Amino acid sequence: MYYNSINGMVNTAIAEIKGGPLAPQIYGTVTFSDMPGGTEVFVEIWGLPPYKPAENNEAPIGPHGFHIHEFGCCQVGDPYNPFECAGAHWNPTNQPHGNHAGDFPVIFSNNGYARMTFFTDKFKPIDIVGKSVIIHQNPDDYRSQPAGNAGKRLACGVIYSLC
């Protein structure tokens, strides 16, 4: 593990994202960097499916829900409903959906590519080592309980400390 020699905390954590059977072309990284008062999250993903608006009572494809989930498990399991072993959204303070520590902004695909950076004051990198990052098929509505109706899990990565 990489530790800060001053305070012994993990400075940076990373998840290497890989698509599952519903979107095997997805790959990328999510990096979590310790900052004063919280964590900077940097996302870079390739291979996202193209946006498809909602039609015929079906949910849209994209923008993509994006969350930290409870467990560091990216085993596919059921190929039609992959990555269920990652559990629910990470929610250490038992908040309603939309305010989980693991609730992130949606990812917008630009010809399959997405890049964004944001700041959160809800955790430090050391708090999430051993959890997983999931990219969903549909946008998160930030209201539906318990998980925002973000649809199937397209890609997953286990969060580890950077060595």
PAFI-717617 format. One record per residue: residue in three letters; x, y, z of N, C-alpha, C in turn. Coordinates in nm, 2 decimals. Layout:
BEGIN
{ALA,{X,Y,Z},{X,Y,Z},{X,Y,Z}}
...
***
This chain:
BEGIN
{MET,{0.08,-0.12,0.00},{0.00,0.00,0.00},{0.09,0.12,0.00}}
{TYR,{0.03,0.23,-0.06},{0.10,0.36,-0.06},{0.05,0.44,0.06}}
{TYR,{0.13,0.48,0.15},{0.09,0.56,0.27},{0.16,0.69,0.27}}
{ASN,{0.10,0.79,0.32},{0.15,0.92,0.34},{0.24,0.91,0.47}}
{SER,{0.37,0.94,0.46},{0.46,0.93,0.57},{0.43,1.02,0.69}}
{ILE,{0.35,1.12,0.66},{0.31,1.22,0.77},{0.20,1.16,0.85}}
{ASN,{0.09,1.12,0.79},{-0.02,1.08,0.87},{-0.06,0.93,0.86}}
{GLY,{0.01,0.85,0.77},{-0.01,0.71,0.76},{-0.14,0.68,0.68}}
{MET,{-0.20,0.77,0.61},{-0.32,0.75,0.54},{-0.29,0.72,0.39}}
{VAL,{-0.38,0.64,0.33},{-0.37,0.62,0.19},{-0.39,0.75,0.11}}
{ASN,{-0.30,0.79,0.03},{-0.31,0.91,-0.05},{-0.39,0.89,-0.17}}
{THR,{-0.38,0.78,-0.24},{-0.45,0.75,-0.37},{-0.50,0.61,-0.37}}
{ALA,{-0.62,0.60,-0.42},{-0.67,0.46,-0.45},{-0.72,0.46,-0.60}}
{ILE,{-0.73,0.35,-0.65},{-0.77,0.34,-0.80},{-0.85,0.21,-0.82}}
{ALA,{-0.94,0.22,-0.92},{-1.02,0.11,-0.97},{-1.00,0.10,-1.12}}
{GLU,{-0.95,-0.02,-1.16},{-0.94,-0.04,-1.30},{-1.07,-0.10,-1.35}}
{ILE,{-1.14,-0.03,-1.44},{-1.27,-0.07,-1.48},{-1.27,-0.16,-1.60}}
{LYS,{-1.35,-0.27,-1.59},{-1.36,-0.36,-1.71},{-1.50,-0.39,-1.73}}
{GLY,{-1.54,-0.39,-1.86},{-1.68,-0.43,-1.89},{-1.71,-0.57,-1.87}}
{GLY,{-1.83,-0.60,-1.84},{-1.88,-0.74,-1.83},{-1.95,-0.79,-1.95}}
{PRO,{-2.03,-0.89,-1.95},{-2.08,-0.95,-2.07},{-2.18,-0.86,-2.14}}
{LEU,{-2.24,-0.76,-2.08},{-2.33,-0.67,-2.14},{-2.26,-0.56,-2.22}}
{ALA,{-2.14,-0.53,-2.18},{-2.06,-0.43,-2.25},{-1.91,-0.46,-2.24}}
{PRO,{-1.86,-0.56,-2.30},{-1.72,-0.60,-2.28},{-1.62,-0.51,-2.33}}
{GLN,{-1.66,-0.41,-2.41},{-1.57,-0.31,-2.47},{-1.53,-0.20,-2.37}}
{ILE,{-1.60,-0.19,-2.26},{-1.57,-0.08,-2.16},{-1.44,-0.11,-2.09}}
{TYR,{-1.35,-0.01,-2.07},{-1.24,-0.01,-1.99},{-1.20,0.13,-1.95}}
{GLY,{-1.12,0.14,-1.84},{-1.07,0.27,-1.79},{-1.03,0.26,-1.65}}
{THR,{-1.02,0.38,-1.59},{-0.97,0.39,-1.45},{-1.05,0.50,-1.38}}
{VAL,{-1.07,0.48,-1.25},{-1.12,0.58,-1.16},{-1.02,0.60,-1.05}}
{THR,{-0.97,0.72,-1.03},{-0.86,0.75,-0.94},{-0.92,0.84,-0.83}}
{PHE,{-0.89,0.80,-0.70},{-0.93,0.87,-0.59},{-0.81,0.93,-0.52}}
{SER,{-0.80,1.06,-0.51},{-0.68,1.13,-0.45},{-0.72,1.21,-0.33}}
{ASP,{-0.65,1.19,-0.22},{-0.67,1.26,-0.10},{-0.65,1.41,-0.12}}
{MET,{-0.74,1.49,-0.07},{-0.73,1.64,-0.08},{-0.78,1.69,0.05}}
{PRO,{-0.74,1.81,0.08},{-0.79,1.87,0.21},{-0.94,1.87,0.21}}
{GLY,{-1.00,1.82,0.31},{-1.14,1.81,0.33},{-1.22,1.71,0.25}}
{GLY,{-1.15,1.62,0.18},{-1.22,1.52,0.10},{-1.13,1.45,0.00}}
{THR,{-1.20,1.41,-0.11},{-1.13,1.33,-0.21},{-1.17,1.39,-0.35}}
{GLU,{-1.06,1.40,-0.44},{-1.08,1.43,-0.58},{-1.10,1.30,-0.65}}
{VAL,{-1.20,1.29,-0.74},{-1.23,1.17,-0.81},{-1.20,1.20,-0.96}}
{PHE,{-1.11,1.13,-1.03},{-1.08,1.15,-1.17},{-1.12,1.02,-1.24}}
{VAL,{-1.21,1.04,-1.34},{-1.26,0.93,-1.42},{-1.22,0.94,-1.57}}
{GLU,{-1.17,0.82,-1.62},{-1.14,0.82,-1.76},{-1.19,0.68,-1.81}}
{ILE,{-1.28,0.68,-1.90},{-1.35,0.55,-1.95},{-1.36,0.55,-2.10}}
{TRP,{-1.33,0.44,-2.16},{-1.35,0.42,-2.30},{-1.45,0.30,-2.33}}
{GLY,{-1.51,0.30,-2.44},{-1.59,0.19,-2.49},{-1.73,0.20,-2.44}}
{LEU,{-1.78,0.31,-2.38},{-1.92,0.32,-2.34},{-2.01,0.31,-2.45}}
{PRO,{-2.13,0.24,-2.43},{-2.23,0.23,-2.54},{-2.28,0.37,-2.58}}
{PRO,{-2.32,0.38,-2.71},{-2.38,0.51,-2.75},{-2.51,0.54,-2.68}}
{TYR,{-2.54,0.67,-2.66},{-2.66,0.71,-2.60},{-2.78,0.66,-2.69}}
{LYS,{-2.89,0.62,-2.62},{-3.01,0.58,-2.68},{-3.12,0.63,-2.60}}
{PRO,{-3.21,0.72,-2.65},{-3.31,0.78,-2.57},{-3.42,0.68,-2.53}}
{ALA,{-3.49,0.70,-2.42},{-3.60,0.62,-2.38},{-3.71,0.61,-2.49}}
{GLU,{-3.75,0.49,-2.51},{-3.86,0.47,-2.61},{-3.93,0.34,-2.58}}
{ASN,{-4.06,0.33,-2.61},{-4.14,0.21,-2.59},{-4.14,0.16,-2.45}}
{ASN,{-4.15,0.25,-2.35},{-4.15,0.22,-2.21},{-4.02,0.15,-2.17}}
{GLU,{-3.91,0.17,-2.24},{-3.78,0.12,-2.20},{-3.69,0.24,-2.15}}
{ALA,{-3.61,0.21,-2.06},{-3.52,0.31,-2.01},{-3.41,0.35,-2.11}}
{PRO,{-3.36,0.47,-2.11},{-3.25,0.51,-2.20},{-3.13,0.43,-2.17}}
{ILE,{-3.04,0.43,-2.27},{-2.90,0.39,-2.24},{-2.81,0.51,-2.23}}
{GLY,{-2.76,0.54,-2.12},{-2.68,0.66,-2.09},{-2.77,0.77,-2.06}}
{PRO,{-2.72,0.88,-2.01},{-2.59,0.88,-1.94},{-2.59,0.77,-1.83}}
{HIS,{-2.47,0.74,-1.79},{-2.46,0.61,-1.71},{-2.45,0.64,-1.56}}
{GLY,{-2.53,0.57,-1.48},{-2.52,0.57,-1.34},{-2.38,0.52,-1.30}}
{PHE,{-2.33,0.58,-1.19},{-2.19,0.55,-1.15},{-2.18,0.56,-1.00}}
{HIS,{-2.14,0.45,-0.94},{-2.14,0.45,-0.79},{-2.03,0.36,-0.73}}
{ILE,{-2.00,0.39,-0.60},{-1.92,0.29,-0.52},{-2.02,0.20,-0.47}}
{HIS,{-1.99,0.07,-0.47},{-2.08,-0.04,-0.42},{-2.00,-0.10,-0.29}}
{GLU,{-2.08,-0.17,-0.21},{-2.04,-0.21,-0.08},{-1.92,-0.31,-0.08}}
{PHE,{-1.91,-0.40,-0.18},{-1.81,-0.51,-0.17},{-1.72,-0.50,-0.29}}
{GLY,{-1.60,-0.54,-0.27},{-1.49,-0.54,-0.37},{-1.50,-0.67,-0.45}}
{CYS,{-1.61,-0.69,-0.52},{-1.63,-0.81,-0.60},{-1.68,-0.78,-0.74}}
{CYS,{-1.61,-0.82,-0.84},{-1.65,-0.80,-0.98},{-1.66,-0.93,-1.05}}
{GLN,{-1.70,-1.03,-0.98},{-1.73,-1.16,-1.05},{-1.86,-1.14,-1.12}}
{VAL,{-1.87,-1.19,-1.24},{-1.98,-1.17,-1.33},{-2.11,-1.24,-1.27}}
{GLY,{-2.10,-1.36,-1.23},{-2.22,-1.43,-1.19},{-2.31,-1.45,-1.30}}
{ASP,{-2.44,-1.40,-1.29},{-2.54,-1.42,-1.40},{-2.50,-1.32,-1.51}}
{PRO,{-2.47,-1.37,-1.63},{-2.43,-1.29,-1.74},{-2.54,-1.19,-1.79}}
{TYR,{-2.66,-1.21,-1.75},{-2.77,-1.12,-1.78},{-2.79,-1.01,-1.68}}
{ASN,{-2.73,-1.04,-1.56},{-2.75,-0.94,-1.45},{-2.61,-0.95,-1.37}}
{PRO,{-2.50,-0.90,-1.44},{-2.37,-0.92,-1.38},{-2.34,-0.83,-1.26}}
{PHE,{-2.24,-0.87,-1.19},{-2.17,-0.80,-1.08},{-2.26,-0.78,-0.96}}
{GLU,{-2.36,-0.86,-0.94},{-2.45,-0.85,-0.82},{-2.37,-0.87,-0.69}}
{CYS,{-2.26,-0.94,-0.70},{-2.18,-0.97,-0.58},{-2.12,-0.84,-0.52}}
{ALA,{-2.12,-0.73,-0.60},{-2.07,-0.60,-0.55},{-2.17,-0.54,-0.44}}
{GLY,{-2.29,-0.59,-0.43},{-2.38,-0.55,-0.33},{-2.45,-0.41,-0.37}}
{ALA,{-2.50,-0.35,-0.27},{-2.57,-0.22,-0.29},{-2.48,-0.10,-0.30}}
{HIS,{-2.53,0.02,-0.32},{-2.45,0.14,-0.31},{-2.39,0.14,-0.17}}
{TRP,{-2.26,0.19,-0.17},{-2.20,0.21,-0.04},{-2.26,0.33,0.03}}
{ASN,{-2.31,0.30,0.15},{-2.39,0.40,0.23},{-2.36,0.39,0.38}}
{PRO,{-2.24,0.43,0.42},{-2.19,0.41,0.55},{-2.27,0.49,0.66}}
{THR,{-2.34,0.59,0.62},{-2.41,0.68,0.71},{-2.56,0.66,0.70}}
{ASN,{-2.61,0.55,0.63},{-2.75,0.52,0.62},{-2.84,0.63,0.58}}
{GLN,{-2.80,0.70,0.47},{-2.87,0.81,0.41},{-2.97,0.76,0.31}}
{PRO,{-3.07,0.83,0.27},{-3.16,0.80,0.16},{-3.08,0.81,0.03}}
{HIS,{-3.13,0.74,-0.07},{-3.06,0.74,-0.20},{-3.06,0.89,-0.25}}
{GLY,{-2.95,0.92,-0.32},{-2.92,1.05,-0.36},{-2.82,1.12,-0.27}}
{ASN,{-2.81,1.07,-0.15},{-2.71,1.12,-0.06},{-2.62,1.02,0.00}}
{HIS,{-2.62,0.90,-0.07},{-2.52,0.79,-0.03},{-2.38,0.85,-0.05}}
{ALA,{-2.29,0.81,0.03},{-2.15,0.84,0.01},{-2.10,0.79,-0.13}}
{GLY,{-2.16,0.68,-0.17},{-2.12,0.62,-0.30},{-2.19,0.67,-0.42}}
{ASP,{-2.29,0.76,-0.41},{-2.36,0.82,-0.52},{-2.27,0.93,-0.59}}
{PHE,{-2.25,0.91,-0.72},{-2.17,1.00,-0.80},{-2.25,1.06,-0.91}}
{PRO,{-2.20,1.16,-0.97},{-2.26,1.22,-1.09},{-2.27,1.11,-1.21}}
{VAL,{-2.36,1.13,-1.29},{-2.37,1.03,-1.41},{-2.25,1.06,-1.50}}
{ILE,{-2.22,0.96,-1.58},{-2.11,0.96,-1.68},{-2.17,0.99,-1.82}}
{PHE,{-2.13,1.09,-1.89},{-2.18,1.12,-2.02},{-2.08,1.06,-2.12}}
{SER,{-2.12,0.98,-2.21},{-2.03,0.93,-2.32},{-2.03,1.03,-2.43}}
{ASN,{-1.91,1.05,-2.48},{-1.88,1.12,-2.60},{-1.81,1.03,-2.70}}
{ASN,{-1.89,0.97,-2.79},{-1.84,0.87,-2.88},{-1.77,0.76,-2.81}}
{GLY,{-1.83,0.72,-2.70},{-1.77,0.61,-2.62},{-1.67,0.65,-2.51}}
{TYR,{-1.63,0.77,-2.51},{-1.53,0.82,-2.42},{-1.59,0.91,-2.32}}
{ALA,{-1.54,0.90,-2.19},{-1.58,0.99,-2.09},{-1.47,1.03,-2.00}}
{ARG,{-1.46,1.15,-1.96},{-1.36,1.20,-1.87},{-1.42,1.31,-1.78}}
{MET,{-1.40,1.29,-1.65},{-1.45,1.40,-1.56},{-1.37,1.39,-1.43}}
{THR,{-1.38,1.50,-1.36},{-1.32,1.51,-1.23},{-1.42,1.58,-1.14}}
{PHE,{-1.43,1.53,-1.02},{-1.52,1.60,-0.92},{-1.46,1.58,-0.78}}
{PHE,{-1.51,1.66,-0.69},{-1.47,1.65,-0.55},{-1.58,1.61,-0.46}}
{THR,{-1.55,1.52,-0.36},{-1.65,1.48,-0.26},{-1.59,1.50,-0.12}}
{ASP,{-1.68,1.54,-0.03},{-1.63,1.55,0.11},{-1.69,1.44,0.19}}
{LYS,{-1.74,1.33,0.13},{-1.80,1.22,0.20},{-1.71,1.11,0.24}}
{PHE,{-1.59,1.11,0.19},{-1.50,1.00,0.23},{-1.35,1.04,0.19}}
{LYS,{-1.26,0.97,0.24},{-1.12,0.97,0.21},{-1.08,0.84,0.13}}
{PRO,{-0.98,0.84,0.05},{-0.94,0.72,-0.02},{-0.93,0.59,0.07}}
{ILE,{-0.87,0.61,0.19},{-0.86,0.49,0.27},{-0.99,0.43,0.31}}
{ASP,{-1.10,0.50,0.31},{-1.23,0.45,0.35},{-1.29,0.36,0.24}}
{ILE,{-1.25,0.37,0.12},{-1.31,0.29,0.01},{-1.23,0.18,-0.05}}
{VAL,{-1.11,0.16,0.00},{-1.02,0.05,-0.04},{-1.10,-0.08,-0.01}}
{GLY,{-1.11,-0.17,-0.11},{-1.18,-0.29,-0.09},{-1.33,-0.28,-0.13}}
{LYS,{-1.37,-0.17,-0.17},{-1.51,-0.15,-0.23},{-1.50,-0.17,-0.38}}
{SER,{-1.61,-0.15,-0.45},{-1.60,-0.16,-0.60},{-1.67,-0.03,-0.66}}
{VAL,{-1.64,-0.01,-0.78},{-1.70,0.10,-0.86},{-1.78,0.03,-0.97}}
{ILE,{-1.90,0.07,-0.99},{-1.99,0.01,-1.09},{-2.04,0.12,-1.19}}
{ILE,{-2.04,0.09,-1.32},{-2.10,0.17,-1.42},{-2.23,0.10,-1.46}}
{HIS,{-2.34,0.18,-1.46},{-2.47,0.12,-1.49},{-2.51,0.16,-1.64}}
{GLN,{-2.61,0.09,-1.69},{-2.66,0.11,-1.82},{-2.74,0.24,-1.83}}
{ASN,{-2.81,0.28,-1.73},{-2.91,0.39,-1.73},{-2.87,0.50,-1.64}}
{PRO,{-2.92,0.62,-1.66},{-2.89,0.73,-1.56},{-2.95,0.70,-1.43}}
{ASP,{-2.89,0.75,-1.33},{-2.94,0.74,-1.19},{-3.04,0.86,-1.18}}
{ASP,{-3.16,0.83,-1.11},{-3.26,0.94,-1.10},{-3.24,1.01,-0.96}}
{TYR,{-3.15,0.96,-0.88},{-3.12,1.02,-0.75},{-3.24,1.03,-0.65}}
{ARG,{-3.34,0.96,-0.68},{-3.46,0.96,-0.60},{-3.51,0.83,-0.56}}
{SER,{-3.52,0.74,-0.66},{-3.58,0.60,-0.63},{-3.50,0.53,-0.52}}
{GLN,{-3.57,0.47,-0.43},{-3.50,0.40,-0.32},{-3.50,0.25,-0.35}}
{PRO,{-3.40,0.18,-0.32},{-3.28,0.23,-0.26},{-3.16,0.27,-0.35}}
{ALA,{-3.18,0.25,-0.48},{-3.06,0.26,-0.57},{-3.07,0.34,-0.69}}
{GLY,{-3.18,0.42,-0.71},{-3.18,0.52,-0.82},{-3.22,0.47,-0.96}}
{ASN,{-3.27,0.34,-0.96},{-3.32,0.29,-1.09},{-3.22,0.30,-1.20}}
{ALA,{-3.09,0.28,-1.18},{-2.99,0.30,-1.28},{-2.97,0.18,-1.37}}
{GLY,{-3.04,0.07,-1.35},{-3.04,-0.04,-1.45},{-2.92,-0.13,-1.43}}
{LYS,{-2.90,-0.21,-1.53},{-2.80,-0.32,-1.53},{-2.66,-0.27,-1.51}}
{ARG,{-2.58,-0.35,-1.46},{-2.44,-0.32,-1.43},{-2.36,-0.36,-1.55}}
{LEU,{-2.30,-0.26,-1.61},{-2.22,-0.28,-1.73},{-2.07,-0.31,-1.71}}
{ALA,{-2.01,-0.24,-1.61},{-1.87,-0.25,-1.59},{-1.84,-0.24,-1.44}}
{CYS,{-1.72,-0.29,-1.40},{-1.69,-0.30,-1.26},{-1.54,-0.29,-1.24}}
{GLY,{-1.50,-0.24,-1.12},{-1.36,-0.24,-1.08},{-1.35,-0.23,-0.93}}
{VAL,{-1.26,-0.31,-0.88},{-1.23,-0.32,-0.73},{-1.14,-0.21,-0.70}}
{ILE,{-1.16,-0.13,-0.59},{-1.08,-0.02,-0.55},{-0.96,-0.07,-0.46}}
{TYR,{-0.84,-0.04,-0.50},{-0.73,-0.07,-0.42},{-0.64,0.05,-0.40}}
{SER,{-0.55,0.04,-0.30},{-0.46,0.15,-0.28},{-0.35,0.14,-0.38}}
{LEU,{-0.30,0.26,-0.42},{-0.19,0.26,-0.52},{-0.06,0.23,-0.46}}
{CYS,{0.01,0.14,-0.51},{0.14,0.10,-0.46},{0.25,0.17,-0.53}}
***
